[in-house]
Amino acid sequence: MSENLFSVLKTNFPEDLNKTFLQQPGEPVLTYGGLVERSGQFANAIVALGVKPGDRVAVQVEKSIEAMILYVATVRTGAIYLPLNPAYTISELRYFLGDAEPTLVVCKPESRDGVAELVAALPGCALETLMAGGGSLVEKAAASPGAFTDVPRAADDIAAILYTSGTTGRSKGAMLTHGNLFSNVEALKASWRFSADDVLLHALPIFHTHGLFVATNLTLRSGSSMIYMPSFDADTMLREMPKASVMMGVPTFYSRLLTKPGLTREATAGMRLFISGSAPLSAEVHKEFSARTGHEILERYGMTETNMNTSNLYDGARIPGSVGPALPGVEVRITDLKTGESLPRGEAGGIEIRGPNVFKGYWRMPEKTKEDFREDGFFKSGDVGYMDEDGYVYIAGRSRDLIITGGLNVYPAEVEAALDAIPGVAESAVIGVPHADFGEGVVAVVARRSGAALDEDVIRDALKDQLAKFKQPKKVFIVTDLPRNVMGKIQKNMLREEFAKTFD
């Protein structure tokens, strides 16, 4: 039996294919039957362009219904889907295309001329354009038949390559198989109680594992529907929320919703679940959202290389600051960063993961792949955290974010939690920068709430009884906003560069 991801997901499609799969406000409904037919047209079109099983299809376009259909079509052909952030420049794109060597590149119409120069250097590579409602690939698909037989794939065949953000060193292409993606969606469907009755409010980008694989595959697997937003807008989300039952978001979504008076128990009465991931959710946002709506946000933990690993419980405790226990079929352990030996509950160390969700390795980087896997199959995530007695995991930060000051370890997440609890603090980031005496000095960068009276002395005074002296920031900078990437993650590498000379 074929284990092509789409073929397996399709086995749980609704009997009535006229059911809505996707509804973008102001646009015609895409039904399940329409998805099958239109993805068949796209599949036939890209096969005619020379795409074969195992070939890479690189896609750098804005979020649209057509982009979603292209993802499904690529999986159906047995090719490898390679989504790229539409914000990448031509210079950045050069690396990804040179590394992946795609057979087909699909870009925004306005980017075609610049991308064409890169494609010219790739033998046998075709270039097409795509946008909402148009583009050369859309025209070719419209002229193609809708009937298409899914190409058989094995569970270990690659379905997609997602490049890591590359904040340290060059980006690495994580190879995710059909089996990786399906096993994860099965675990999430059971853990989050997804059913055909659900309607997902989808405002995430679709070049990332959260919006593309978790949200989309889960909707398809459960035979449910989604309200498909081009981007996040808090007012629009509140307007559409009465039609939905589930929302997936990054912490920024929730903090922005909290600025809206319309976020009330009445406005969220029809919702059964709010999910957060891709970046740490502050305990303060968790508590404030619960107080305003009566809903506890369910936080989970995943990464590009592994999909989802842990999740707070649907029917159990959702602990602020924790990402919950391991998902069904996934193993998580905490190890000593130097020796690799397993640590007892409560001790912080490296987070390692093993399970059918864990990727096949890095594209064309066998040595890096070998370096990041233990001999027993556990993947070294690069994250630091600990596990409590109940198996709940707490993330302290990336191992590269660990601060060693005067020979003592400082985990930024602990200091950030104390900072975020101070009245007037909207959010914070704690970094280590070079210090002549201590090796690294602890620096806090704090974003103040609008209208709050906040200065360095107030913050220092609030922390003096909360943290050991070596953990307390030696310097505090107060800013309006913290730099984030499109998934809401604070860009600490940018902060380290900006404040590198603090103690010179």
Secondary structure as UniProt FT lines:
FT   HELIX           5..10
FT   TURN            11..12
FT   TURN            17..18
FT   STRAND          20..23
FT   TURN            25..26
FT   STRAND          30..31
FT   HELIX           32..48
FT   TURN            49..50
FT   TURN            53..54
FT   STRAND          56..60
FT   HELIX           65..77
FT   STRAND          80..83
FT   TURN            86..87
FT   HELIX           90..100
FT   STRAND          104..107
FT   HELIX           109..111
FT   HELIX           112..119
FT   TURN            120..121
FT   TURN            123..124
FT   STRAND          126..129
FT   TURN            132..133
FT   HELIX           136..142
FT   TURN            155..156
FT   STRAND          158..163
FT   STRAND          173..177
FT   HELIX           178..191
FT   TURN            192..193
FT   TURN            196..197
FT   STRAND          199..202
FT   HELIX           210..217
FT   HELIX           218..222
FT   STRAND          225..228
FT   HELIX           234..240
FT   HELIX           241..243
FT   STRAND          246..249
FT   HELIX           251..257
FT   TURN            258..259
FT   TURN            261..262
FT   TURN            265..270
FT   STRAND          273..276
FT   HELIX           283..293
FT   STRAND          298..303
FT   TURN            304..306
FT   STRAND          307..311
FT   TURN            320..321
FT   TURN            328..329
FT   STRAND          331..335
FT   TURN            337..339
FT   TURN            345..346
FT   STRAND          349..354
FT   TURN            356..357
FT   STRAND          361..362
FT   TURN            363..364
FT   HELIX           366..372
FT   TURN            375..376
FT   STRAND          379..387
FT   TURN            389..390
FT   STRAND          393..398
FT   HELIX           399..401
FT   STRAND          403..405
FT   TURN            406..407
FT   STRAND          408..410
FT   HELIX           412..420
FT   TURN            423..424
FT   STRAND          425..435
FT   TURN            436..438
FT   STRAND          439..448
FT   TURN            450..451
FT   HELIX           456..463
FT   TURN            464..466
FT   HELIX           469..471
FT   STRAND          475..479
FT   TURN            486..487
FT   HELIX           492..498
FT   TURN            499..503
//
